Amino acid sequence: MLLVLLIMLALLLLLFFYLRNEVEKKKLIFVGTRGLDNALTAEVERYGTYGVWLRLEGALTLPEGKSIDRLSLEGQKAYETKEEAKDYSRFRTAFSFPIEAREDKETLFFTTADEINAGVSMEALPGNGDYVLALKAKFSDGESAFYTLTDAGECLPISYYTLTFEGENSHLSLGFDEEETVPYLSLLGEPDTLPAEVYDIVLDAGHGGRDTGAVAEGLTEAELTLSYAKEVKALLEEEGYKVFLTRDGSEDKDADLAFAMYDEDGRVNTACRSRAKLALSIHFNSLEEASVSGTEVYCSALGNTDTAALLADSIVSRTGASYSTKKSQRRRDGVYSRTYTSEELPAGGGTELRNENTDYYFMIRELGGIWTHAYVDGSSEKYGENLFRNDNAGLESCLLEIGYLSNPEERQRLVGDREAYARAIAEGVVLWHTTFLDKQDTVVIK
């Protein structure tokens, strides 16, 4: 009996050490903090994604007497075993991205970029392998120091699927953890396929139901936006993208879509639920002055105009259309941002989320989550609730006013050359994507 007990005890001890080593091994796959043991700590207040862009905001304390020269986000390959980690005595950089920094006495405030659609592209991060992220501060005296990243804002983990390229995707996960009292932000990448509910691109055909939008000579904007959306969808799917339509024409013709955008199955919540990277809301303009014409692409006032300009330029260069002559709200040829005016704000002024810097068009503002100050919380009797208004994973969104139905000549082109316009929009999307892949300068869809 004693011998049996001793054997059982030995087996239990072997099992204990086996399981402990397995737990440590699995933990170490995600760590790689060797060389950061004596690093300083930077606090991350907010992080997430806007379209393809990683957003990271926070602050760190500068060592006494130091001032910053430059700051970068660095990634180190994680070690799989402690034995492997012994060969490395310091942080070894696998990739590096410069980020913005603003010094205020001994505090340094940092962000991946001042504009929400710039800085560090998730598409440029390694899609296969595990890494630890840290900040590297280069001081004005030539010395440098690493800062590990700790969660100071109860940040939600990031789950990101890369855009489809040559039929392939990767799944990137970012989250905070701690190893032997050293806090860190990990990046885990692996090849994967898009889940059924995840898409690359959202196309929103404006209006619909009994909301006809603009009407000209019996032609409704709602009919034309839907035909354009379906055409662009087909072209993008030929290129391998997974595309989601916020409406496909199956909606009830008497449905009041003008007030249903925040319903659970409305265009805002379904677009956000798709976890796509880019949304295009397709519209056509109309004015009493029939001579006005041209293309207008609207983007968030909180970002740069790069994406919108690619789309506007593609439409103009490939169809013979012109940039709109409208001057108000214009940021560059064919590109605009529309924010609230003081007259459009509630009596007594704006709020932290809704003010004169807030995007006016809901398909731009509400799809961006916290990065574009989405605010529709269901308190209005007119509308439902944006269930994703506090999400840290937002869609970059542009609203396309492709042309003016009120201009007879342009209306004729918009109807007769629909395929050319749709192809121009699709090529603009592919060109937008290839700018992150650095594959080519021009794109032609055959």
N, C-alpha and C positions, 0 to 999 in steps of 0.2 A: 504493500500500500504506500509506504514512504517513497519507494522508487517511482511509483506512478505519479505521486504528487510532485516529486522533484522534476520529472520529465515534463509534466504539465506546466510547472512554473517556468522551466527553461523555454518551452514553446511560447508562453505568454510574453516572456522578455524578448525573445526573437521577434515576435509579432509587433511588440511595442516599438522596438528600434527600427523595424522595417517601415512601419507606418509613419513614424516621426521623420525618417529620411525622405519618404515619398512626399510628405507635406512640405518639407523644406525644399525639396527639388522643384515641386510645382510652384511654390512661392517664388523661388529664385528665377524661374523662367520670366517672371514679370518684374524683376527688381533691377539688378545691375547698378547698385548705388555705391559700389566701391570707388573711392576717389572723391566721394561727396560727404564723407563722414564729418569733415570739418567745414563743410560749406555753410554759407549763410542761408537765411530763409526769406523767400519772397511770398507775400500773401496775394492770392488770386481772389478778387472780389466777384468777377463774372467771367464765365467762359461759355463757349458754345460755337455754333456755326451759323453763318448767313450765306445761303447758297453753297458755293464751294469753299467759302472762306472761313478759316479758323479765327474766332474772336477770343482774345485773352486780355483781361484788364485787371490791374491790381497795383500794388505799391511795395516798395522795399526800403529799408533804411541803409543809407550810405555809411561806410566806415568813417570815423572821425577824420576830418581834414581832406576827404576825397571828393572829387567831382567827376561826373560821368563824361566819357568821350563817346562811347557807343555801347549799345546793348543788343544782344542777340539771343534768340531761342535756339538752344542746342539739343541734339538728340544723341544718346549713347546706346549702342546695342546692348540689350540686357544679357546677363550671363545666365547660363543654364545650370551650372553647378558652382559650388564654392571653390572647387579645385580649379576650374577654369578662371574664376575671378582672381585667384592668387597671382596670375601672371600680369595683372594690371594694377599699377600703383596709383593711377590717376584717371580722371574722366577723359575718355577718348571720344572725340566728336565724330559722329557718323554723318550728320547733316546739320546745317546752320542757316537761320533766316534772320536778317536784321529786323528789329522792331522799334517802334517809336517810344521815346522817353522824354519826360518833362521833369526837370529838377526844381524842387521847392525846399530850399534849405537842406536839411539832412534827409528829406524824403524824396524818393524817385518814383514818380507815377509812370506806369508803362501800359502800352496797348500794342497789339499786333499791328494796328494801323489806325490812323485817325478816321479814315473813311471805312464804312462797314463792308464794302466789297473790294478790299485790297489787303495786302500784307502777306499772310501765309496761306497758300492754297492747300486744302486737304488733298487735292489731286496730286500734289507734288510730294506728299509724304510717302514713305515706303509702304507699299501695300502688302508686304510679306515680311514678317519678323516682329520682334518685341523690343521696345526701346523705353528708356527713361528720358524725360524732358527736363531741362533746367535752363536757367538764364545765365549767360556769361556777360559780366560787366567789365568793360575795358575802361580804366580810369585815365584821367588826363595826365597823370604822372607816368603812364606806361604800364603800371601794374594791372592785374586783373583778378577777378574772383568769381566763383560759381555761387549761384543761389538756387537751392532746391525750391520747389513750388508746393505750397500748402493751401488747402481749401479754407478760405476765410469767409465764404459767402454761401455755404450750403449748396454748392454747385451740383447740378445733375450730371451723371455720366453722359458721354457722347457716344452714340452709335451711328456711324456714317457709312453709307455704301457709295463707292466711287461711281462716276458716270460710266455707262457701258462703252467700252472701246474694244473693237474687234471681237465682240461677243463675250468679253470678260469683265468681271468686277472684282473689287476687293472690299472687305469689311474692316473698317478701322474703329477701334474702341479706345476711348480716352477716359481715364478715371484716376482719382486720388487714392493713395495708399500710404503705408508707412512700413519701413523695415528697420528694425533695431533703432527706433526713435528717429530715423531719418525720413522725413516726409518726402513724397515724390509724386509726380504726375506721369502715368505710364501711357504708352501708345502701343497697342497690340494690333497687328495687321495680318490678315490672311486672305488668300483668294477665296471668293465665295460667289454665289449667284444671288440675284435680287429676289427677296421674298415676294410672294404674290402681291402684297399690299404696298410695295415700294416701287417707285417710278423714277425715271430720269427727268422728264419734262412734263409740265402741266400746260395745257392749252385751254383757255377760257373764252368761249364764244359769248361775247357780250349780249346782255338783254335776254330775251326768250320768254316763253309763255305769253301772257297778254301784254308784256312789256316789249313793244315793237322797236323801241329806240327811234332813230331818225327814219323818216319816210320821204321818199322822193319818187314821183312818177310811178306809184304803186309798188315800188321796191322798199322792203323794210330792212333796216340795219340788222335786226335779229336773224333774218334769213341769210343775209350775206355773211355775217360773222360765222355762222354755223358751217356754211359751205367752205369758207376759208379754213376754219379750224380742222375740218375733216381732211381737206387737201394737204395741209401742212403736216398733220398727223401721219398720213400715209407716206409722205416723203421722208419724214424722220424715222419711221419704222423701217423703211427700206435701208436706211443707214445703220440700223441696229439698235436704235433707241427705244426705250419703253415709255410710251406716252399716255398720259391720262387726260381725258376730256371732262371738264366740269359739267357739261351738258352735251347730249348727243342727239337732241331733237325728239326724244321719246317723252319729254315732259308734257303735261296737260297744257293745251293751248290756252286754257283759262287760268293757269297757275299764275299767282302774283309773285313772280320771281324778283321783282323790284324790292320786295321786303322779306324775301326768304333766303337771302345770302348767308345769314348766320344760323339757319336751321341746322340740325345735326347732319342732314344730308345736303345742305346748301353748298354753294360754290366755295365759300371760305373754308369751312371745316373739312370738306372732302379734299380740297387742294392741299391743305396743311397735313392731312392724314397721309397723303401720298409720299411724304418725305422726299419729294423731288428737289432738284437743285435750282431750277429756273422755271418761272411761270410767265407766260405771255397772255395778257388779256387783250383780245382782238376787238377793235371798235372802228367805226367810221364817223367822221365829223359831219356837221351840218350847220350852216349859218343862213341868215336872211340875205346876206350879201353874197350873191352867186359867184362873184369873181374870185373869191378866196379859194386857194387850193394848196395842196402839198402834204407831205408826210410829217407827222409829229410822233415821237416816241418819248413817253414819260417814264422817269425813273425816280428812285427815292432821293430826296434832297440831302439825305445823310450819307450818301455814297458818291462815288465818282460817276462819270458819264460813259465809261468805256464800253460796257455791255450795250447800253442804249445806242451808242454811236455805231457800233458794229451792225446793229439791226437797221438803223436808219440809213446808213451808207449802203448796205446791201440792197435795200429796197430801191433806193434812188439809182444806184449804179446798174442794177440788173433789169429795171423796168422802164427807165426813161422818165420816171416820176421826178418831182422836184421837192426840195425841202420846203416846208411851210414858211410862209412869209410872216407868220405871227411873231411879234417881238416880245410880248409879255411872257415872263416865266422861262424864256429861252436861255439855255446854258451854252449851247453850241449849235451848229447847223443841224436842224431836225431833232434836237434833243431838248427836253423840257422837264422841269420839276414844278409841281403845283402844291403849295402848302396853304394852310388855312389863313384867311385874312382876319383882321381884328373883328370885322363885322360878322364873321361866320362863327366866332367863338361864343360860348355861353355868356350871358350877362354877368358882368363883374370880372371878366377876363378869363384867361385859360387856366389850365392845370399843368401839373408836371408832365403828363403824357400828351395832353391836347393843348397846343399853343401855336404860335405863328411859325414855328419850325417843324411842325408835324405835317406829314404827308396827307394831302386831302383825299386822294383816291384810295378807296378801301382795299382794292385788290393789290395795291402796293404796300399800304400800311399794315393791314391785318395779317398778311401772309408772312411778314418778317418777324413776328413774335416780339421779344423784348428789344430787338435791335432796331426796329422801326416804330417803337412805342405803340404797339397795338393796344387798344383800350376797350373795345366793345365787350362789356361784361354782362349784358342781358338786363341792365337796369332800365333801358328804354322800353316803352310799351310797343314801339314800332317794330323792334328787331329782336332776334334771339341773341345767343351768346357765342362769341368766338372762344371755343374751348381750348384754343392753342395760343391765346394772347400772351401768356406768361412762359411760353416755350422758349428754350434757349437754342433751338434748331429752327431757323427761319428760312423761307424761300426768298431768293432774289427774284424780284418781279418787275416787269415792265408792262406798261399799258400802251398799246399801239393804236394810234389814230391814223390808219393807213392812208386815208384820203378823204376828200369832201364829197359826199353824195349830193350836196347842194350845188356843186359846180357841174354843169351838164357834160363838159368834155371829160373831166376827171371821172365822173360817174360811169361814162361809157367805157373808159379804160379799166376801171375797177371791176366791172362786170365782164367785159370781153377778154381782158388779159388776166383773169383770176389765176390761171395756172402759173403764169410768170411771176405774179406777186407772191403766190404761195411758195414757189420755188425760191424766191429771193429771201423770204422769211426763214425757210428751212436752212438755206445756205448760211444765213447769218448765225443761226444757232450752232451749226457745225463749226463755223469759223470761231465762234465764242469758245467752244470746247477745245479746239486745237490750240488756242493761245495758251492753254494750261499744259498741253502735251508737247508744245514746241515741235510739232511735226511738219507744219508747212505754213506758208503765208496766205495762200489763197485756196479756196475750196470751190469745187464745181460738182454739183449733184447731177448725174446723168440720168 
